[in-house]
Amino acid sequence: MSDGFCSAGVVVGADGSPSGMAAVRWAVAEARMRRVPLAVVHVAADDAADAALDGILSDAVSAASAEAAGEEIEVGSARLAGDPVSTLTDLSQTAAMVVLGRHGGSTRMHRLLGSVSTGVLHHARCPVAVVHADPTVSASTRRRPVLVGVDGSRHSVQAAEIAFEEAAWRGVDVVAMYVCDGVGGPSANRAEVAAKQEEAEYQLDTALTPLCERHPGVAVHRLIRFESPARQLLIQGERAQLVVVGSHGRGALAGVLLGSVSTAVVRDVRAPVIVARRT
């Protein structure tokens, strides 16, 4: 462990909450798989000395060091002064990934994390992972696939690339889902449904074929569903160990994936969620 930190690896925000500590432990595993340094940072609005704030950082560093015990992972740390969203967004310009807990704790400082995670999700320049409080981890959950939403946009292509990399590191399958929004139900026109399905198959082929060639050891399962992208991601997310979505979509998802769809996924899926941001 070093007193400084390298922001070119995985950066995790520490806030002292249960989900924040889970994010720290998850970030250690992510840094290990990526073979990059881990930076544990706590961002406070001012630089006034405060034993409680110092304790948040030291506890997070202790948890990271314990999780990384016996591993060749460089763990650095820093307490930074400034606006948390702006500071973490600045760090994201050189980071491989930023990791945050979904919620903060009960203090004024911790309550800020909800707005911090939302702000970072909107403005980060690298992928952002949001982690809930520690889920139950067992041999069966480790075998669960990585779920990715595909819609043909360049953002979902980036999400698919991340999903394949994560699955390859974990030795699990990818489930790639395309949701045909705006068609379905008992009154759906059969020809329209067929056309939507054909479009979905084309988009999945376009996005996945080069990735399958690049990662021949990763098995991929394709799902086509109709209506309610957020609901479909939530249903399938319960069967995944990780969910990856793009920062913006096309068609029905365009401009709202960091609104209703991604908000629902980040809020309600119990598995960690990675939002693919532009690097």
HELIX and SHEET records of a PDB file:
HELIX    1   1 PRO A   18  ARG A   34  1                                  17    
HELIX    2   2 ALA A   51  GLU A   67  1                                  17    
HELIX    3   3 PRO A   84  SER A   92  1                                   9    
HELIX    4   4 ARG A  108  ARG A  111  1                                   4    
HELIX    5   5 LEU A  113  HIS A  123  1                                  11    
HELIX    6   6 ALA A  139  ARG A  142  1                                   4    
HELIX    7   7 ARG A  154  ARG A  170  1                                  17    
HELIX    8   8 ARG A  190  ARG A  214  1                                  25    
HELIX    9   9 PRO A  229  GLY A  237  1                                   9    
HELIX   10  10 GLY A  251  LEU A  253  5                                   3    
HELIX   11  11 LEU A  257  VAL A  261  3                                   5    
HELIX   12  12 SER A  262  ASP A  268  1                                   7    
SHEET    1   A10 VAL A  75  ALA A  81  0                                        
SHEET    2   A10 LEU A  38  ALA A  44  1                                        
SHEET    3   A10 VAL A  10  GLY A  13  1                                        
SHEET    4   A10 MET A  97  GLY A 101  1                                        
SHEET    5   A10 VAL A 128  VAL A 131  1                                        
SHEET    6   A10 VAL A 273  ALA A 276 -1                                        
SHEET    7   A10 LEU A 242  GLY A 246  1                                        
SHEET    8   A10 VAL A 146  GLY A 149  1                                        
SHEET    9   A10 VAL A 174  CYS A 180  1                                        
SHEET   10   A10 VAL A 220  PHE A 226  1                                        
END                                                                             
